């Protein structure tokens, strides 16, 4: 075993019956107990169970107050005014609302969009749908670390450009984009800017985000809140350019119809308040754990870092292992929960399109693992993961043809 990995893992191999190590993005986002407590207050007859849209009775008004408290907490995390927050079922719906709602509302004026091939499927698939509706998208290339340069974005803008959609933090590689520079370019050109903030909130400073973007999508479960609730930030200047994509009762200022899930919104609000208070400390601890994991695994021969060496997300480490198929490695790691890419793309069985866009060939894209860290990831988790990965890689290479 490489010396660094051995040094990391000496401290406690005797405990073979410990719980599995969760370094998968979906598994490192367990609901914080304090969030669960806030949700529970809205689920029983003794609690705040009313429909927040029902203003004719006390139960509805109490629920509405709880929703507005959460709206303030969510807005504060990105430096927004509360009335600019539209609750959705998650970042996927929020991105769909921003992209489809803006494009369709302005199809008679502009039909050109700009994005990158490394974006999340929640952005790519709506853009492909808009392509079938007569819109065109220019795809901006990234550098080796997966970042779009402001110069590349500027070159892609045209007089008929309506909207730019670029994420803040890549969900597979952890590459961090300069969204302040992107926002300035878009304002200068009179172009709307949508940003997927899902992997940024709670892990990077985002209180300036509302000043840089016109639309911002994010979700609760990435910050230890409940799954199934998210939000779209809509700037006051961008509101006239947007129309809804689903219809019904006209909730959320007419932009997203449907009965509001008070318990999920309350949990989202509490998660955002905790992220605002504890996010910096969480990020510093995760960054140290990520560095330790990388230092241990880089000792193996044929290990390549996918993403930036410095300045990336503290919560994501993506590596390719030469000569090994990623799914075989995942299968060999019986006590470590990791992924070979985005959970939203894992069902396809295809190599990561993000790594292909970064220039990795099919073999390296297939041999990649993404390690994700969260609030509850411990030093011991990292030690055990490093030990397990090193052993599995060496064993698989020893039997490979």
C-alpha positions in Angstrom: 0.0 0.0 0.0 1.3 3.5 -0.7 2.9 5.0 2.4 0.5 8.0 2.7 -2.5 5.8 2.5 -1.0 3.4 5.1 -0.3 6.3 7.4 -3.9 7.5 7.1 -5.4 4.1 7.8 -3.2 2.6 10.5 -5.4 3.9 13.3 -8.2 1.4 13.6 -8.5 -1.4 11.2 -9.6 -3.7 13.9 -13.2 -2.4 13.8 -14.4 -4.4 10.9 -18.1 -4.1 11.9 -18.4 -0.3 11.6 -21.1 1.3 9.5 -20.5 1.8 5.8 -18.5 4.9 4.7 -20.7 7.3 2.8 -18.8 9.4 0.3 -21.5 9.6 -2.3 -23.3 12.9 -3.0 -26.7 11.4 -2.3 -25.6 9.8 1.0 -23.6 12.7 2.5 -26.7 14.9 2.6 -28.6 13.3 5.5 -31.2 15.6 7.0 -29.9 17.5 10.0 -31.8 16.6 13.1 -32.5 20.3 13.7 -34.1 20.4 10.3 -36.1 17.3 11.0 -37.4 19.0 14.2 -38.6 22.0 12.3 -40.4 19.8 9.8 -42.0 17.8 12.5 -43.6 20.9 13.9 -45.7 21.2 10.7 -46.8 17.6 10.4 -49.2 16.9 13.2 -52.6 18.2 14.4 -50.9 19.9 17.3 -48.5 21.7 14.9 -48.7 24.0 11.9 -50.5 21.8 9.5 -52.8 24.2 7.7 -52.7 25.1 4.0 -50.6 28.3 3.8 -52.9 29.6 0.9 -55.9 29.4 3.2 -56.1 32.9 4.7 -59.6 32.6 6.1 -58.7 30.7 9.3 -56.0 30.6 11.9 -54.4 27.3 10.8 -53.8 28.6 7.3 -52.4 32.0 8.5 -50.0 30.2 10.9 -48.8 28.0 8.1 -48.3 31.1 5.8 -46.3 32.8 8.6 -44.1 29.7 8.8 -43.6 29.7 5.0 -42.6 33.4 5.0 -40.1 32.9 7.9 -38.5 30.2 5.8 -38.6 32.4 2.7 -36.5 35.0 4.6 -34.0 32.3 5.7 -33.7 30.9 2.2 -33.3 34.4 0.7 -30.6 35.4 3.2 -28.3 32.6 2.1 -27.9 34.2 -1.3 -28.3 37.8 -0.3 -31.8 38.1 -1.9 -35.0 39.9 -1.0 -37.5 37.4 0.3 -40.1 38.2 -2.4 -37.6 37.1 -5.1 -37.7 33.5 -3.9 -40.0 31.1 -5.7 -40.4 27.7 -4.0 -40.2 24.6 -6.3 -39.8 20.9 -6.0 -36.0 21.2 -6.3 -33.2 22.7 -8.4 -34.3 20.7 -11.4 -37.7 22.3 -11.5 -36.2 25.6 -10.7 -33.8 25.4 -13.7 -36.6 24.2 -16.0 -38.7 27.2 -14.9 -35.9 29.7 -15.6 -34.9 28.2 -18.9 -38.2 27.2 -20.4 -40.1 30.0 -18.9 -37.8 32.7 -20.1 -37.2 31.3 -23.6 -40.9 30.7 -24.3 -41.9 34.1 -23.0 -39.4 35.8 -25.4 -39.4 33.6 -28.4 -40.6 36.4 -30.6 -37.6 38.6 -29.6 -34.5 36.5 -29.2 -33.8 32.8 -29.7 -30.1 32.4 -28.9 -28.9 30.7 -25.7 -25.4 30.1 -24.3 -24.2 27.3 -22.0 -21.5 24.7 -21.5 -21.5 20.9 -22.1 -20.4 20.3 -18.5 -23.6 21.6 -17.0 -26.0 19.4 -15.0 -28.7 17.5 -16.9 -31.3 19.8 -15.4 -29.8 22.5 -17.6 -28.8 20.5 -20.7 -32.1 18.7 -21.2 -34.3 21.8 -21.1 -31.8 23.4 -23.6 -32.2 20.4 -25.9 -36.0 20.7 -25.6 -35.7 24.3 -26.6 -33.6 23.3 -29.6 -36.6 21.3 -30.7 -38.7 24.4 -30.4 -36.5 26.5 -32.7 -33.9 27.9 -30.3 -30.2 27.6 -30.8 -27.5 27.1 -28.1 -23.8 28.0 -28.4 -21.7 25.7 -26.2 -18.8 27.4 -24.5 -15.6 25.3 -24.1 -14.0 24.9 -20.7 -10.3 24.8 -19.7 -8.6 21.6 -18.5 -10.1 22.1 -15.0 -13.6 22.5 -16.3 -13.9 26.3 -16.0 -15.3 28.7 -18.5 -13.2 31.8 -18.9 -14.9 35.2 -19.1 -13.2 35.7 -22.5 -14.8 32.6 -23.8 -18.2 33.7 -22.6 -17.8 37.1 -24.1 -17.0 35.6 -27.5 -20.1 33.5 -27.4 -22.5 36.4 -26.9 -24.5 37.7 -29.9 -27.0 40.5 -30.4 -29.8 37.9 -30.3 -28.6 36.2 -27.2 -31.4 35.9 -24.7 -30.0 33.9 -21.8 -26.7 32.4 -20.5 -26.9 29.4 -18.2 -23.6 28.4 -16.4 -23.3 26.7 -13.0 -21.4 28.0 -10.0 -19.9 24.7 -8.9 -19.8 21.6 -11.2 -21.5 18.7 -9.5 -19.0 16.1 -10.8 -15.6 17.8 -10.7 -16.1 20.6 -8.2 -14.8 23.2 -10.6 -15.8 26.7 -9.4 -16.9 29.3 -11.9 -16.4 33.1 -11.7 -20.1 33.9 -11.7 -19.5 37.5 -10.7 -17.5 38.1 -13.9 -20.2 36.2 -15.9 -22.9 38.4 -14.3 -21.1 41.5 -15.2 -20.6 40.4 -18.8 -24.3 39.6 -19.1 -25.4 42.9 -17.7 -23.2 44.7 -20.0 -24.6 42.9 -23.0 -28.2 43.1 -21.8 -28.4 39.3 -21.5 -30.1 37.3 -18.7 -28.0 35.0 -16.6 -29.2 31.8 -15.0 -26.9 30.0 -12.6 -27.3 26.6 -11.0 -26.2 27.3 -7.4 -27.1 23.8 -6.0 -23.5 22.7 -5.2 -22.4 26.2 -4.1 -24.8 27.2 -1.3 -23.6 26.1 2.1 -20.2 25.3 0.8 -19.0 28.6 -0.7 -19.8 32.2 0.2 -23.0 32.9 -1.7 -24.4 36.0 0.0 -23.4 38.0 -3.1 -25.1 35.6 -5.6 -28.3 37.7 -5.9 -26.2 40.6 -7.1 -24.6 38.6 -9.9 -27.4 36.5 -11.4 -30.9 37.0 -12.7 -32.0 33.5 -11.9 -30.5 31.1 -9.4 -31.5 27.5 -8.8 -30.8 25.6 -5.6 -32.2 22.8 -3.5 -32.5 21.9 0.2 -31.0 18.4 0.2 -27.6 19.6 -0.7 -27.4 21.4 2.6 -28.8 18.7 4.8 -32.4 19.7 4.3 -35.3 17.6 2.9 -35.4 16.2 -0.6 -38.2 17.4 -2.8 -38.0 21.2 -2.1 -35.9 23.9 -3.8 -36.1 27.4 -5.0 -35.6 29.7 -7.9 -34.3 33.2 -7.2 -35.8 35.7 -9.7 -34.3 39.1 -9.7 -36.8 42.1 -9.9 -35.3 43.1 -13.3 -35.8 39.6 -14.7 -39.3 39.0 -13.5 -41.0 40.6 -16.5 -39.1 38.2 -18.8 -40.4 35.0 -17.1 -43.6 33.2 -17.4 -44.7 30.0 -15.6 -44.4 26.5 -17.1 -47.1 24.9 -14.9 -50.5 26.3 -14.1 -53.2 25.9 -11.4 -53.8 27.9 -8.3 -51.3 30.7 -9.1 -49.2 30.2 -5.9 -45.7 31.7 -5.6 -46.7 35.0 -7.3 -48.2 33.2 -10.3 -44.9 31.5 -11.2 -45.3 28.1 -9.6 -48.8 26.8 -8.9 -49.4 24.0 -6.4 -50.1 23.7 -2.7 -47.0 24.6 -0.8 -45.5 21.8 1.4 -45.2 23.7 4.6 -43.1 21.1 6.4 -40.6 20.9 3.6 -40.3 24.6 3.2 -39.8 25.0 7.0 -37.1 22.4 6.8 -35.5 24.2 3.8 -35.5 27.4 5.8 -33.9 25.9 8.8 -31.3 24.2 6.6 -30.4 27.6 5.1 -30.2 29.3 8.4 -27.8 26.5 9.6 -25.8 26.8 6.5 -25.5 30.5 7.0 -24.3 30.0 10.5 -22.1 27.0 10.1 -21.3 26.7 6.4 -17.9 28.4 6.7 -16.7 26.0 9.4 -18.2 23.0 7.5 -16.4 24.0 4.3 -13.0 24.4 6.1 -13.4 21.0 7.7 -14.4 19.4 4.4 -11.5 21.0 2.5 -9.1 19.5 5.0 -10.7 16.0 4.6 -10.7 16.3 0.8 -7.0 17.2 0.9 -6.2 14.3 3.1 -8.1 11.9 0.8 -6.4 13.2 -2.3 -2.9 13.0 -0.6 -3.6 9.4 0.2 -4.9 8.3 -3.1 -2.5 10.2 -5.3 0.3 7.9 -4.1 -1.2 5.2 -6.2 0.2 5.0 -9.7 -2.0 6.0 -12.6 -4.4 8.2 -10.6 -5.6 11.4 -12.3 -7.4 14.4 -10.8 -10.5 15.4 -12.7 -11.0 19.1 -11.9 -9.0 21.9 -10.5 -5.9 21.2 -8.3 -6.7 24.3 -6.3 -9.7 26.6 -5.8 -12.4 23.9 -6.3 -15.3 22.9 -4.1 -14.2 21.6 -0.7 -16.9 18.9 -1.0 -16.0 17.1 -4.2 -13.0 15.0 -5.3 -13.1 13.3 -8.7 -10.4 10.8 -9.7 -9.7 8.5 -12.6 -7.8 5.2 -12.0 -6.0 4.0 -15.1 -6.7 0.4 -16.2 -9.8 -0.1 -14.0 -13.4 0.1 -14.9 -15.3 2.4 -12.5 -18.2 0.2 -11.9 -15.9 -2.7 -11.0 -14.2 -0.5 -8.5 -17.5 0.6 -7.0 -18.6 -3.0 -6.7 -15.3 -3.9 -5.0 -15.8 -1.2 -2.4 -18.5 -3.1 -0.4 -18.2 -0.8 2.6 -17.8 2.5 0.9 -20.6 4.3 -0.8 -19.2 6.3 -3.7 -20.4 7.1 -7.2 -19.0 7.1 -10.8 -20.7 10.5 -11.5 -23.9 12.4 -11.1 -26.8 10.5 -9.6 -29.0 12.0 -12.2 -27.0 10.3 -15.0 -26.0 7.0 -13.3 -29.0 5.1 -14.7 -27.7 5.5 -18.3 -24.5 3.5 -17.7 -22.7 5.8 -20.1 -19.3 7.3 -19.2 -19.4 10.8 -17.7 -20.2 13.4 -20.4 -18.6 16.0 -18.1 -15.2 14.2 -18.2 -15.5 13.7 -21.9 -15.9 17.5 -22.2 -12.8 17.9 -20.2 -10.8 15.8 -22.7 -10.8 12.5 -20.8 -11.1 9.5 -23.2 -13.7 6.9 -22.7 -11.4 4.6 -20.7 -10.5 7.3 -18.1 -14.1 8.6 -18.0 -15.3 5.0 -17.2 -12.6 4.6 -14.5 -13.6 7.6 -12.5 -15.0 7.9 -9.0 -16.5 11.0 -7.4 -16.0 11.3 -3.7 -18.4 13.7 -1.9 -18.0 15.1 1.6 -20.7 16.5 3.9 -21.3 17.8 7.4 -21.2 14.4 8.9 -18.1 13.1 7.0 -15.4 12.3 9.6 -11.7 11.8 9.5 -12.3 8.2 10.2 -14.5 7.9 7.1 -11.7 9.3 4.9 -9.2 7.0 6.4 -11.3 3.9 5.9 -12.2 5.0 2.3 -8.5 5.6 1.4 -7.6 2.2 2.8 -10.5 0.4 0.9 -9.8 2.2 -2.4 -6.1 1.5 -2.3 -6.7 -2.2 -1.6 -9.4 -2.5 -4.3 -7.3 -0.7 -6.9 -4.2 -2.9 -6.3 -6.3 -6.1 -6.3 -8.2 -5.3 -9.5 -5.0 -4.3 -11.3 -3.3 -7.5 -10.2 -6.0 -9.6 -11.9 -6.5 -7.3 -14.9 -5.4 -8.8 -18.3 
